[in-house]
Amino acid sequence: MSKAYDRVQWGFRHAMLKNFSEHRIQLVMCCVRSVSYNILLGGKEMGLIMPRRGLRQGDPLSPYLFLLCAEGLSALISDYERRGKIKGCKVARGALVISHIFFVDDSYLYCRATEEEGQNVMELLQCFQIASGQQVNLNKSSVFFSANTGVDVRTRIWSTLRVQEAELGSNSSFVWRSIFETRKLVQVGAHRRVGNGSQISISLNPWLPCDENPRISTNHLAFLRQNVAALMVTDNLAWDVDLVRDLFNDRDAQLILSIPLSSSRTENVKDLLWRTASNCLPTKVQLRFKHVNIDSNYPLCTSNCETILHRLVECPFARSCWERTGIGVSIHVAGTFTGWLESCFRLFDGEQRKIIAMTCCATRKVRNDYVWKKRNVNVASVTLLAKGMLEQWSKAQDKFHVSTATFLIAEMWRKPGAWEIKINVDAALFLGADTYNFMCVPRDASGQVLEAISCCK
């Protein structure tokens, strides 16, 4: 444990004394809460400092109180063993099964060499940390395997537990010593790539872009067995900003939202524009030219042949999208998408050029979702997708993007003034189902709810 005595929460210690009489509990807690400190600063005594957690170092009562806290960890391990989530080992045939041993300030946990039990061990340690305030020092922890454990199994479990497997031997070769020395340097500079977040545990893996502490500092039981993907809006691969703000403290929320989820988005847009300008985007007309026997009508309007220019510019649906962005399609073109794009780039500045590129990419994606996933399409879905793609791309350009100060200010609800009514509203648009939902809650000056209204259409 890291700073074991200093981190113990008083509420946890009080809960561990529940089997004693209330009078004895109050006596013990009075001894604990009576601690105070003074400090010397520049030769002058300053204080009084009243702690809110921890055990006093050197106090003869502290070791016994810490043993009671360790009993909580022992009971939690036994509960996991009883539920079959971990299984201890036997030192001999017919001997008792041992799941853990505590000796002074050392702790030994025994379980089977499987990735599932490794996850369960990390889960119970995380649960104990949240309840007690203790923190496991993974840098001083090690994992030991039996001789018949395969290398691939060791690698997976080590990746799950994130602790050292072994120390450098006494007779190591020069090559191995060199590799071992560079490992620390790699660990300092390496971070997990978030990707879609499905392979990263919120609480168990170090995934934040922070060299000092890449793990989340927010303790919440809801994070156990949850992956980072649960914090995202899956339709357009973006962070669920409201959810992140609600669940995490300011430090964690700022780091999470600074992680770009679409750093390769610019390459996708460049690829699309190059393929359209090179006339090699696989439209239905192009496929028929290559002797593929399919209908050549564009699926969104079914009245014209699907060429690149019609799909991205001339189709009534595409025209509505361009009108909504403010670009329009009234520019004179030479009958090709390339000519239209060149005219746009000559007429508009850099910011509008980005909007043009993202709208082309969003129009193509919405068309593909309609054809292959049978999703309903509308103009709003294209403009929202293009705006989200541009925002994600802009953030990805700054590797060390920091949110604005207004983002870090926690929003606090306040009662309305006298003779006033405050109405809180919220709404959500579900593009895949082509539906929307809204709610409103009016409250009076005392904060009492007058009515709650919701509607889904």
Stockholm file with secondary structure:
# STOCKHOLM 1.0

chainA/1-457         MSKAYDRVQWGFRHAMLKNFSEHRIQLVMCCVRSVSYNILLGGKEMGLIMPRRGLRQGDPLSPYLFLLCAEGLSALISDYERRGKIKGCKVARGALVISHIFFVDDSYLYCRATEEEGQNVMELLQCFQIASGQQVNLNKSSVFFSANTGVDVRTRIWSTLRVQEAELGSNSSFVWRSIFETRKLVQVGAHRRVGNGSQISISLNPWLPCDENPRISTNHLAFLRQNVAALMVTDNLAWDVDLVRDLFNDRDAQLILSIPLSSSRTENVKDLLWRTASNCLPTKVQLRFKHVNIDSNYPLCTSNCETILHRLVECPFARSCWERTGIGVSIHVAGTFTGWLESCFRLFDGEQRKIIAMTCCATRKVRNDYVWKKRNVNVASVTLLAKGMLEQWSKAQDKFHVSTATFLIAEMWRKPGAWEIKINVDAALFLGADTYNFMCVPRDASGQVLEAISCCK
#=GR chainA/1-457 SS CTTHHHHCBHHHHHHHTTTSCHHHHHHHHHHHHTCCEEEEETTEEEEEECCSBCCCTTCTTHHHHHHHHHHHHHHHHHHHHHTTSCCCEESSTTCCEECEEEETTEEEECCCSSHHHHHHHHHHHHHHHHHHCCCCCGGGCBCCCCTTCCHHHHHHHHHHHCSBCCCCCTTCCHHHHHHHHHHHHHHHHCCCCCTTSTTCBTTTSCCSSCSSCCSCCCCCGGGTTCBGGGGEETTTTEECHHHHHHHSCHHHHHHHHTSCSCTTHHHHHHHHHHHHHTTCSCCHHHHHHTTCCCCCBCTTTSSSBCCHHIIIIISHHHHHHHHHHTCCSCSCCCSSHHHHHHHHHHHSCHHHHHHHHHHHHHHHHHHHHHHHSCCCCCHHHHHHHHHHHHHHHHHHHCTTCCCCHHHHSCCCCCCCCTTCCEEEEEEEEETTTTEEEEEEEEECTTCCBCCCEEEEC
#=GC SS_cons         CTTHHHHCBHHHHHHHTTTSCHHHHHHHHHHHHTCCEEEEETTEEEEEECCSBCCCTTCTTHHHHHHHHHHHHHHHHHHHHHTTSCCCEESSTTCCEECEEEETTEEEECCCSSHHHHHHHHHHHHHHHHHHCCCCCGGGCBCCCCTTCCHHHHHHHHHHHCSBCCCCCTTCCHHHHHHHHHHHHHHHHCCCCCTTSTTCBTTTSCCSSCSSCCSCCCCCGGGTTCBGGGGEETTTTEECHHHHHHHSCHHHHHHHHTSCSCTTHHHHHHHHHHHHHTTCSCCHHHHHHTTCCCCCBCTTTSSSBCCHHIIIIISHHHHHHHHHHTCCSCSCCCSSHHHHHHHHHHHSCHHHHHHHHHHHHHHHHHHHHHHHSCCCCCHHHHHHHHHHHHHHHHHHHCTTCCCCHHHHSCCCCCCCCTTCCEEEEEEEEETTTTEEEEEEEEECTTCCBCCCEEEEC
//
